Amino acid sequence: MDINTLRSLATVVSFVTFIGIVWWAWSKRRADDFSEAAQLPFEQD
């Protein structure tokens, strides 16, 4: 394995991780949690 192979592998792993995070954040199951968290600054104590 040379350095270019390792760089390519790191790029692919990073891209797959990024896509996984985006998919997790935009999933329907998380929508209710995120909309509730978005309203936290506007709640009265």
Steps between C-alpha positions, in 0.01 A plus 500: 500500500636833407399843628259565213302186581473608862388849396235354270377270774483789749303707249248222439457433873452871568242532223305198623505641854375836374215337306408298809482812717288683241267201469467478880428872537233506228328174596131514586557354847722793599267773367292522818807521722659770288182708476463482878863602549455790257230647725708488821633859476144634475358325807428702811645388832 
